[in-house]
Amino acid sequence: MVQRVSKGFDAFQPAFPFGADLPSSTRLVDWVNLSALDMAKPFLQCHRRFKNGKDHCYWSIAEKVRTHRGWVQRHLLYLGEINDSQKAAWTKTIDVFDTARQQTTELALYPADRAVPDHATQYGVQVQLDQFTLRRPRQWGACWIGCQLWDQLQLDSFWQERLMLSREGTNWSHVLQTLTLYRLIDPGSEWRLHREWFKNSAMADLLHEDLALAEKDTLYRCLDKLLEHREALFKHLRRRWEDLFGVKFEVLLYDLTSTYFESDPPFPEGDKRQYGYSRDKRSDCVQVVIALVVTPEGFPLAYEVMAGNTADKTTLKSFLDKIEKLYGKAQRIWVMDRGVPTQEVLAQMRQSDPPVHYLVGTPKGRLHRYEQELLERPWQEVREGVQVKLLPQEGELYVLAQSNDRVCKERAMRRRQLKGLVARLKELRTMDLSRDALLLKLGGAKGKFPAAWRLVDIQVPRVDQEVSPETFQFKLRKDKLRQVRRREGRYLLRSNLSGEDPAKLWQFYIQLTQVEAAFKDLKDDLSLRPVFHQLEHRIEAHIFVAFLAYCLHVTLRSRLRQFAPGLTPRSVLEKFAAMQMLDVHFPTTDGRELIFSRYTQPEKDHKMILAQLGWELPAQSPPRISQAGQLLPE
């Protein structure tokens, strides 16, 4: 798309905005629909500066935006110096890439309304400044942030050793980097990356590649090369996080989730896509189970993909062996939720040499077993609003924790459910229903108010009775309500860390939310689901790329936590996505075109974030010049 500014701003409607403070890439469609009354056409602006006895003329592109105070000028692109013939003695040459010779040459640029001085006739070029065009607006800022994170984790050197160049010259490391940053910035399918995203991003400029990098078959072939390097990647990332953030791997948080597929059976025998308990509430879809180990700071240590019908309690033993094989035996503390470990596995963890420590939640039914003994124990304050009771028991330590905030939360939830169920039951008593219809509606009420259902005793009519207020009655189970009230806000933990401070044990357990946060980021922010791949190894490769994108995500989050704790990785990526790159084309008097590829100038908030992170934007790339009559690629 090429529009000349002489046609006015109505004619200049790029597919992407280029002002650094305009909306992020997720809202570009709204920006394109802005009225010409809000903005004027872009224009070329000259900035003169007298320095060291020389008169310098620097050029930039700006636009005017109408506000309630009138028209405000906004700087867009900085182009650099174009020499003035009146100061021929101070002519400055710049490096320009000659597309005809495919080499860099030195040229001096002069406005077309002034003659080239005699001494510069061999390398002087006259530029028609009033006929510039803006082409190929593309998202640059978020891509550059992703490349910075990629470099900080030294993933370029890691993958170049393992993904060799193809015979056709395909750089598989760059293909993987593109797939990962796409998943981090604007996740979608590989087909969308090939058809739309790559050409609308500056990845080709940042990696010095072209559209061949995002060819559809190339993307899929790259996925086929990844899984064999998974364990080596785990070890590499652990070393990098130790170097960058001083991360310790003494406490490990373990949990599982599932992700579903838009595909239908039958599948080959032994395929991991199976029906099972769905955390996504999509029991109609096949799924796989993902087990993940992270540190309390959220850094992932390893993950495993399992069949969709895998029971949680069968996974821990193999994962313990996997971590020990990868990183050796060490004094580690495993923190898990109830339902993950079995009694046999916990016994093996206690008996291993050295013993493997654990802290695990327990089902509420176990609280009833030790309730009488715990009543005799005193409460200990571990922090404001949180108390614990300790009960040593056969080589283990049971910890009963009570949180005032959690009491209020669970009590409010229980009251809301009970109020809704009672209102529904009263409504059913006023209806003219058959017994079968009543039972169906009661089933619906049970599904809607499951927590309150066990607190109400409901009498339904017998088969030979009609539904009436006398045959359909309900009452509150006060004994059950008293029991539930006693247990609200309380949860029972068990551990073989008998000598640890109870406050520390409680702190370990609440850090389990970091695993849940990791799953939330993978599924929502990085769009792990749904998965459309049909081959099992590509399904696992898709999860691998999402894991790699999460590693970049958590690295950025840790950087922000140190220097800008009020920002999230997503907000930073969206903010920098507003920084665009454009090609500014200037015709020359000899029939050629001078092309400046420039990213838009950062705004104050961009500069503040960069200063906090200690990053500097790269220098603008040198301009290019075409051969006379040459057709330039768009």
VEXDRENSE-615995 format. One record per residue (C-alpha): residue number from 1; chain; x, y, z. Coordinates in steps of 0.05 Angstrom, whole numbers, plus 5000, padded with zeros to 4 digits. Each point is the difference from the previous one (the first is absolute). Last residue first. Layout:
// VEXDRENSE-615995
NUM,A,X,Y,Z $
...
This chain:
// VEXDRENSE-615995
634,A,5136,4912,4980 $
633,A,5057,4978,4955 $
632,A,5031,5057,4960 $
631,A,4994,5002,4925 $
630,A,5065,5029,4972 $
629,A,4993,5058,4952 $
628,A,5064,5033,5025 $
627,A,5033,4954,5051 $
626,A,4975,5005,5071 $
625,A,5029,5035,5060 $
624,A,4999,4974,5071 $
623,A,5003,5038,5066 $
622,A,5042,4978,5059 $
621,A,4962,4965,5057 $
620,A,4980,5042,5060 $
619,A,5044,4989,5060 $
618,A,4976,4950,5051 $
617,A,4955,5020,5059 $
616,A,5035,4998,5067 $
615,A,4983,4954,5057 $
614,A,5015,5011,5075 $
613,A,4932,4973,5021 $
612,A,4982,5064,5037 $
611,A,5026,5044,4943 $
610,A,4961,4960,4949 $
609,A,4936,5007,5041 $
608,A,5009,5075,5007 $
607,A,5016,5009,4926 $
606,A,4937,4963,4980 $
605,A,4959,5042,5048 $
604,A,5030,5064,4970 $
603,A,4984,4980,4928 $
602,A,5047,4961,4955 $
601,A,5012,5026,4929 $
600,A,4972,4959,4943 $
599,A,5043,4945,4969 $
598,A,5034,5019,4935 $
597,A,5015,4965,4934 $
596,A,5025,5058,4956 $
595,A,4996,4987,4925 $
594,A,5031,5043,4946 $
593,A,4969,4989,4932 $
592,A,5034,5006,4932 $
591,A,4982,5041,4939 $
590,A,5060,5047,4999 $
589,A,4963,5057,5037 $
588,A,4988,4956,5061 $
587,A,4934,4972,5024 $
586,A,4993,4996,5076 $
585,A,4968,4938,5031 $
584,A,4988,4995,5075 $
583,A,4993,4927,5021 $
582,A,4964,4993,5066 $
581,A,5012,4968,5068 $
580,A,4949,5005,5056 $
579,A,5004,5013,5075 $
578,A,4929,4987,5024 $
577,A,5020,4929,5016 $
576,A,5043,5030,5055 $
575,A,4939,5014,5044 $
574,A,4968,4933,4984 $
573,A,5064,4963,5018 $
572,A,5007,5039,5065 $
571,A,4928,4988,5020 $
570,A,5007,4926,4986 $
569,A,5063,4993,5042 $
568,A,4966,5034,5059 $
567,A,5018,5068,5028 $
566,A,4995,5027,5071 $
565,A,5064,4964,5022 $
564,A,5045,5043,4955 $
563,A,5073,4985,5018 $
562,A,5005,4933,5034 $
561,A,4930,4973,4985 $
560,A,5008,5025,4928 $
559,A,5062,4957,4989 $
558,A,4964,4940,5032 $
557,A,4940,5010,4955 $
556,A,5045,5005,4939 $
555,A,5031,4933,5018 $
554,A,4932,4970,5015 $
553,A,4975,5019,4930 $
552,A,5063,4975,4965 $
551,A,4993,4933,5035 $
550,A,4925,5001,4983 $
549,A,5019,5006,4927 $
548,A,5044,4938,5007 $
547,A,4942,4962,5033 $
546,A,4953,5021,4943 $
545,A,5052,4975,4950 $
544,A,5003,4933,5037 $
543,A,4924,4995,5002 $
542,A,4999,5007,4925 $
541,A,5056,4949,4994 $
540,A,4958,4951,5042 $
539,A,4942,5009,4951 $
538,A,5050,4994,4943 $
537,A,5023,4933,5027 $
536,A,4927,4976,5005 $
535,A,4981,5019,4929 $
534,A,4932,5034,4991 $
533,A,5017,5071,5021 $
532,A,4940,5045,5017 $
531,A,5015,5013,5074 $
530,A,4950,5043,5039 $
529,A,5034,5022,5043 $
528,A,5070,5024,5014 $
527,A,4977,5071,4989 $
526,A,5062,5035,5029 $
525,A,4963,5048,5046 $
524,A,4941,4954,5014 $
523,A,5024,4928,5002 $
522,A,5074,5008,5015 $
521,A,4990,5060,5046 $
520,A,4946,4963,5039 $
519,A,5043,4938,5005 $
518,A,5057,5042,5028 $
517,A,4954,5035,5049 $
516,A,4976,4932,5025 $
515,A,5072,4980,5010 $
514,A,5014,5065,5037 $
513,A,4939,4987,5044 $
512,A,5040,4945,5034 $
511,A,5036,5058,5035 $
510,A,4945,4994,5053 $
509,A,5031,4934,5022 $
508,A,5071,5024,5010 $
507,A,4977,5060,5042 $
506,A,4960,4952,5045 $
505,A,5062,4958,5010 $
504,A,5042,5061,5015 $
503,A,4951,5025,5052 $
502,A,5001,4930,5031 $
501,A,5076,5005,5009 $
500,A,5031,4936,4975 $
499,A,5022,4942,5045 $
498,A,4945,4951,4980 $
497,A,5013,5007,4926 $
496,A,4966,4934,4983 $
495,A,4937,5038,4980 $
494,A,4925,5001,5005 $
493,A,4953,5058,4989 $
492,A,4928,5009,5026 $
491,A,4956,5057,4977 $
490,A,4957,5050,5038 $
489,A,4961,5060,4973 $
488,A,4933,4966,5014 $
487,A,5009,4938,5042 $
486,A,4959,5020,5061 $
485,A,4945,5029,4955 $
484,A,4995,4934,4962 $
483,A,4991,4961,5064 $
482,A,4946,5048,5026 $
481,A,4964,4995,4932 $
480,A,5001,4924,5003 $
479,A,4968,5000,5068 $
478,A,4949,5053,4977 $
477,A,4976,4960,4941 $
476,A,4951,5052,4972 $
475,A,4931,4976,4980 $
474,A,4964,4978,4938 $
473,A,4929,4978,4981 $
472,A,4965,4969,4940 $
471,A,4944,4954,5024 $
470,A,4962,5052,5041 $
469,A,5013,5058,4952 $
468,A,4973,4956,4944 $
467,A,5027,4954,4947 $
466,A,4956,4940,4991 $
465,A,5015,4934,5034 $
464,A,5007,4929,4972 $
463,A,5074,5007,4984 $
462,A,5015,5031,5067 $
461,A,5002,5075,5008 $
460,A,5067,5035,5012 $
459,A,5030,5018,5068 $
458,A,5061,5044,4997 $
457,A,5052,5008,5057 $
456,A,5042,5062,4985 $
455,A,5074,5010,5017 $
454,A,5024,4949,4948 $
453,A,4969,5042,4944 $
452,A,5034,5064,5021 $
451,A,5068,4983,4969 $
450,A,4968,4971,4937 $
449,A,4956,5061,4983 $
448,A,4992,5000,4924 $
447,A,5007,4924,4990 $
446,A,4954,4986,5059 $
445,A,4949,5050,4973 $
444,A,5000,4964,4932 $
443,A,4990,4933,5034 $
442,A,4942,5030,5039 $
441,A,4970,5022,4934 $
440,A,5004,4930,4973 $
439,A,4970,4971,5064 $
438,A,4942,5049,4996 $
437,A,4986,4981,4928 $
436,A,4997,4926,5020 $
435,A,4953,5015,5058 $
434,A,4953,5041,4957 $
433,A,5001,5074,5008 $
432,A,4952,5057,5016 $
431,A,5049,5051,5027 $
430,A,4997,5035,5068 $
429,A,5045,4949,5034 $
428,A,5052,5009,4945 $
427,A,5008,5074,5017 $
426,A,5013,4984,5072 $
425,A,5054,4951,4978 $
424,A,5032,5053,4956 $
423,A,5002,5052,5055 $
422,A,5030,4949,5047 $
421,A,5054,4982,4949 $
420,A,5019,5073,4986 $
419,A,5005,5018,5074 $
418,A,5042,4939,5014 $
417,A,5047,5016,4942 $
416,A,5009,5072,5021 $
415,A,5010,4981,5073 $
414,A,5053,4948,4982 $
413,A,5038,5049,4956 $
412,A,4998,5054,5055 $
411,A,5025,4950,5051 $
410,A,5056,4976,4954 $
409,A,5025,5072,4989 $
408,A,4994,5022,5073 $
407,A,5036,4938,5025 $
406,A,5053,5008,4946 $
405,A,5015,5070,5025 $
404,A,5005,4975,5071 $
403,A,5048,4946,4980 $
402,A,5004,4935,5038 $
401,A,5055,4948,4992 $
400,A,5001,4930,5030 $
399,A,5071,4972,4991 $
398,A,5012,4926,5005 $
397,A,5072,4979,5011 $
396,A,5025,4932,4979 $
395,A,5042,4946,5033 $
394,A,4940,4965,5030 $
393,A,4958,5062,5018 $
392,A,5023,5068,5024 $
391,A,4941,5048,5005 $
390,A,5011,5074,4989 $
389,A,4946,5054,5002 $
388,A,5004,5062,4956 $
387,A,4975,5072,5000 $
386,A,4994,5051,4944 $
385,A,4968,5070,5008 $
384,A,5066,5036,5012 $
383,A,5056,4951,4991 $
382,A,5022,4932,5028 $
381,A,4957,5005,5063 $
380,A,5000,4933,5036 $
379,A,4935,4968,5023 $
378,A,5001,4952,5059 $
377,A,4988,4925,4994 $
376,A,4942,4965,5034 $
375,A,4953,5010,4941 $
374,A,5053,4968,4955 $
373,A,4993,4933,5036 $
372,A,4924,5001,4990 $
371,A,5005,5020,4927 $
370,A,5051,4948,4980 $
369,A,4954,4953,4960 $
368,A,4952,5056,4980 $
367,A,5057,5038,4967 $
366,A,5014,4939,4958 $
365,A,4932,5009,4966 $
364,A,5022,5070,4979 $
363,A,5048,4968,4951 $
362,A,5074,5015,5013 $
361,A,5047,5053,4973 $
360,A,5072,4982,4990 $
359,A,5068,5020,5025 $
358,A,5056,4954,4980 $
357,A,5072,4983,5016 $
356,A,5038,4948,4961 $
355,A,5044,4960,5047 $
354,A,5073,4993,4980 $
353,A,4995,4941,4993 $
352,A,4926,4982,4989 $
351,A,4956,4977,5058 $
350,A,4958,5063,5007 $
349,A,4989,5006,4925 $
348,A,4982,4926,4995 $
347,A,4948,5009,5055 $
346,A,4971,5060,4962 $
345,A,4997,4958,4937 $
344,A,4962,4944,5035 $
343,A,4950,5047,5034 $
342,A,4984,5030,4932 $
341,A,5021,5069,4975 $
340,A,4960,5046,4953 $
339,A,4930,5001,5031 $
338,A,5016,5055,5050 $
337,A,5043,5056,4973 $
336,A,5075,4996,4995 $
335,A,5063,5031,5028 $
334,A,5064,4960,4990 $
333,A,5059,5020,5044 $
332,A,5069,4982,4972 $
331,A,5063,4976,5033 $
330,A,5038,4975,4940 $
329,A,5007,4940,4954 $
328,A,5019,5015,4928 $
327,A,4976,5054,4954 $
326,A,4970,4965,4940 $
325,A,4995,4929,5028 $
324,A,4974,5025,5067 $
323,A,4948,5044,4965 $
322,A,4977,4941,4957 $
321,A,4997,4951,5058 $
320,A,4956,5048,5040 $
319,A,4957,5009,4938 $
318,A,4990,4925,4992 $
317,A,4976,4994,5072 $
316,A,4954,5060,4997 $
315,A,4957,4980,4940 $
314,A,4953,4945,5026 $
313,A,4963,5044,5050 $
312,A,4978,5048,4945 $
311,A,4963,4947,4961 $
310,A,5019,4998,4926 $
309,A,4940,5001,4953 $
308,A,5028,5055,4955 $
307,A,5065,4962,4989 $
306,A,5062,5035,5025 $
305,A,5043,5060,4981 $
304,A,5057,5016,5049 $
303,A,5030,5064,5027 $
302,A,5065,5024,5028 $
301,A,5031,5055,5042 $
300,A,4951,5057,4989 $
299,A,5018,5066,5034 $
298,A,4939,5025,5039 $
297,A,5036,5032,5059 $
296,A,4980,4942,5045 $
295,A,5036,4954,4950 $
294,A,4961,4963,4947 $
293,A,4985,4927,4984 $
292,A,4947,4985,4947 $
291,A,4956,4940,4982 $
290,A,4959,5007,4936 $
289,A,4941,4954,4987 $
288,A,4975,4990,4929 $
287,A,4930,5011,4974 $
286,A,4941,4972,4962 $
285,A,4939,5046,4997 $
284,A,4930,4993,5028 $
283,A,5025,5005,5071 $
282,A,5016,5073,4986 $
281,A,4997,5031,5069 $
280,A,5073,5024,4992 $
279,A,5024,4959,5059 $
278,A,4976,4939,4960 $
277,A,4998,4931,5034 $
276,A,5013,4952,4943 $
275,A,4990,4985,4926 $
274,A,5064,4981,4964 $
273,A,5052,5031,4954 $
272,A,5064,4965,5021 $
271,A,4998,4952,4942 $
270,A,5016,4928,5020 $
269,A,4961,4970,4942 $
268,A,4990,5050,4945 $
267,A,4942,5049,5008 $
266,A,4925,4989,4990 $
265,A,4983,5053,5020 $
264,A,4982,5073,4988 $
263,A,5041,5063,4996 $
262,A,4995,5070,5030 $
261,A,5046,4983,5058 $
260,A,5001,5010,5075 $
259,A,5050,5021,5053 $
258,A,5009,4969,5069 $
257,A,5033,5022,5065 $
256,A,5048,4971,5050 $
255,A,5038,5024,5061 $
254,A,5069,5002,5031 $
253,A,5035,5056,5038 $
252,A,5074,4990,5013 $
251,A,5039,5029,5058 $
250,A,5076,4992,4999 $
249,A,5008,5027,4929 $
248,A,5032,5067,5017 $
247,A,4997,5058,4950 $
246,A,5058,5049,5000 $
245,A,4964,5044,4951 $
244,A,5043,5002,4937 $
243,A,5052,4946,5014 $
242,A,4952,4951,5033 $
241,A,4948,5015,4947 $
240,A,5051,4985,4946 $
239,A,5023,4934,5032 $
238,A,4928,4975,5007 $
237,A,4985,5020,4928 $
236,A,5057,4958,4974 $
235,A,4980,4939,5041 $
234,A,4928,5002,4976 $
233,A,5023,5012,4928 $
232,A,5043,4937,5001 $
231,A,4939,4962,5023 $
230,A,4958,5025,4942 $
229,A,5051,4991,4944 $
228,A,4967,4938,4969 $
227,A,4933,5037,4998 $
226,A,5020,5055,4952 $
225,A,5013,4975,4929 $
224,A,4929,4984,4977 $
223,A,4975,5070,5019 $
222,A,5050,5029,4951 $
221,A,4969,4959,4944 $
220,A,4933,5031,5016 $
219,A,5026,5071,4994 $
218,A,5039,4985,4937 $
217,A,4937,4969,4968 $
216,A,4963,5066,5009 $
215,A,5054,5047,4976 $
214,A,5017,5048,5058 $
213,A,5075,5003,4988 $
212,A,4988,5006,4925 $
211,A,4970,5068,5014 $
210,A,5068,5032,5009 $
209,A,5057,4998,5051 $
208,A,5044,5052,5033 $
207,A,4976,4975,5069 $
206,A,4975,5069,5024 $
205,A,4976,5022,4931 $
204,A,4964,4934,4985 $
203,A,4969,5001,5070 $
202,A,4972,5070,4987 $
201,A,4927,4978,5002 $
200,A,4943,5006,4951 $
199,A,5034,4953,4950 $
198,A,5009,4948,5055 $
197,A,4929,5006,5028 $
196,A,4957,4988,4938 $
195,A,5004,4938,4958 $
194,A,5058,4962,5032 $
193,A,4985,5019,5072 $
192,A,4927,4986,4987 $
191,A,5016,4931,4974 $
190,A,5045,4987,5061 $
189,A,4939,5012,5043 $
188,A,4992,5056,5051 $
187,A,5038,5038,5054 $
186,A,5012,5075,4995 $
185,A,5062,5018,5040 $
184,A,5026,4937,5035 $
183,A,4976,4948,4950 $
182,A,5026,5043,4943 $
181,A,5065,5008,5039 $
180,A,5007,4924,5004 $
179,A,4984,4986,4927 $
178,A,5048,5054,4977 $
177,A,5055,4974,5045 $
176,A,4988,4930,4974 $
175,A,5007,5024,4928 $
174,A,5063,5039,5019 $
173,A,5031,4938,5030 $
172,A,4980,4961,4938 $
171,A,5043,5045,4956 $
170,A,4979,4975,4931 $
169,A,5060,5001,4953 $
168,A,4974,4951,4947 $
167,A,5046,4946,5028 $
166,A,4969,5012,5068 $
165,A,5035,5040,5054 $
164,A,5012,4961,5063 $
163,A,4950,4997,5058 $
162,A,5041,4974,5059 $
161,A,5059,5047,5006 $
160,A,4959,5058,4973 $
159,A,4948,4985,5053 $
158,A,5042,5014,5061 $
157,A,5037,5059,4968 $
156,A,4934,5035,4984 $
155,A,4968,4980,5066 $
154,A,5049,5041,5040 $
153,A,4946,5014,5052 $
152,A,5015,5074,4994 $
151,A,5000,4994,4924 $
150,A,4929,4973,4998 $
149,A,4977,5054,5049 $
148,A,5029,5054,4954 $
147,A,4968,4967,4939 $
146,A,4932,5002,5035 $
145,A,5009,5074,5015 $
144,A,5017,5013,4927 $
143,A,4938,4963,4977 $
142,A,4958,5042,5049 $
141,A,5029,5064,4970 $
140,A,4996,4985,4925 $
139,A,4929,4993,4974 $
138,A,4997,5014,4925 $
137,A,4986,5059,4954 $
136,A,5018,4979,4929 $
135,A,5005,5066,4963 $
134,A,5004,5075,5012 $
133,A,5010,5044,4939 $
132,A,5047,5059,4988 $
131,A,4988,5051,4945 $
130,A,5019,5066,5033 $
129,A,5070,4976,5017 $
128,A,5022,4987,4929 $
127,A,5071,4975,5017 $
126,A,5062,5021,4962 $
125,A,5057,4950,5005 $
124,A,5074,5017,5009 $
123,A,5053,4946,4993 $
122,A,5040,5017,4938 $
121,A,4975,5072,4994 $
120,A,5021,5016,5072 $
119,A,5059,5047,4985 $
118,A,4958,5041,4952 $
117,A,4944,5013,5049 $
116,A,4933,4966,4986 $
115,A,4949,5053,4980 $
114,A,4943,5020,5046 $
113,A,4925,4991,4991 $
112,A,5008,4923,4999 $
111,A,5023,4999,5073 $
110,A,5069,4969,5008 $
109,A,5023,4931,5023 $
108,A,5073,4980,5002 $
107,A,5014,4927,4983 $
106,A,5046,4946,5026 $
105,A,4989,4929,4975 $
104,A,4974,4936,5032 $
103,A,4994,4939,4956 $
102,A,4947,4962,4961 $
101,A,5021,5033,4935 $
100,A,4929,5016,4979 $
99,A,4972,5007,5070 $
98,A,5053,5052,5019 $
97,A,5000,5004,5076 $
96,A,5016,5071,5022 $
95,A,5054,5022,5048 $
94,A,5001,5074,5012 $
93,A,5044,5057,4973 $
92,A,5004,5068,5034 $
91,A,5014,5062,4960 $
90,A,5033,5054,5042 $
89,A,5034,5036,4943 $
88,A,4935,5001,4962 $
87,A,4965,5042,5052 $
86,A,4953,5036,4953 $
85,A,4984,4933,4968 $
84,A,4961,4979,5063 $
83,A,5009,4928,5019 $
82,A,4945,4952,5021 $
81,A,5007,4978,5072 $
80,A,4958,4947,5034 $
79,A,4932,4968,4986 $
78,A,4965,5005,5068 $
77,A,4929,4974,4997 $
76,A,4936,5019,5035 $
75,A,5002,5067,5037 $
74,A,4932,5027,5021 $
73,A,4975,5070,4987 $
72,A,4938,5023,5038 $
71,A,4941,5034,4966 $
70,A,4950,5035,5045 $
69,A,4989,5000,5075 $
68,A,4944,4948,4997 $
67,A,5048,4957,4960 $
66,A,5015,4993,4926 $
65,A,5061,4958,4982 $
64,A,5054,5025,4953 $
63,A,5052,4954,4969 $
62,A,5075,4995,4999 $
61,A,5055,4972,4955 $
60,A,5072,5018,5015 $
59,A,5058,5035,4969 $
58,A,5065,5026,5030 $
57,A,5036,5060,4970 $
56,A,5069,5016,5028 $
55,A,5033,5068,4997 $
54,A,5073,4994,5020 $
53,A,5043,5041,5048 $
52,A,5004,4944,5050 $
51,A,4924,4993,5001 $
50,A,4945,5043,4971 $
49,A,4936,4959,4999 $
48,A,4945,5003,4949 $
47,A,4939,4955,5005 $
46,A,4962,4988,4935 $
45,A,4930,4970,4999 $
44,A,4966,4955,4949 $
43,A,4925,4993,5005 $
42,A,4949,4949,5021 $
41,A,4928,5017,4981 $
40,A,4955,5030,5053 $
39,A,4966,4963,5056 $
38,A,4933,5001,5036 $
37,A,4958,5028,4944 $
36,A,5026,4946,4953 $
35,A,4958,4952,5041 $
34,A,5029,4940,5036 $
33,A,4979,4933,4970 $
32,A,5071,4972,4997 $
31,A,5006,5010,5074 $
30,A,4941,4955,5016 $
29,A,5030,4945,4958 $
28,A,5066,5007,5037 $
27,A,4971,4981,5067 $
26,A,5040,4937,5016 $
25,A,5063,5031,4969 $
24,A,5004,5052,5055 $
23,A,4965,5067,4998 $
22,A,5039,5063,4980 $
21,A,5055,5029,5042 $
20,A,5058,4979,4955 $
19,A,4966,5026,4937 $
18,A,5007,4951,4943 $
17,A,4931,4971,4993 $
16,A,4989,4935,4962 $
15,A,4964,4983,4935 $
14,A,5017,5068,4974 $
13,A,4947,5052,4983 $
12,A,5034,5058,4964 $
11,A,4948,5022,4948 $
10,A,4957,5036,5051 $
9,A,5064,5031,5027 $
8,A,5009,5043,4940 $
7,A,5016,4983,4928 $
6,A,5068,5035,5004 $
5,A,5019,4947,5052 $
4,A,5009,4949,4946 $
3,A,4969,4932,5013 $
2,A,5034,4933,4988 $
1,A,4971,4932,5021 $
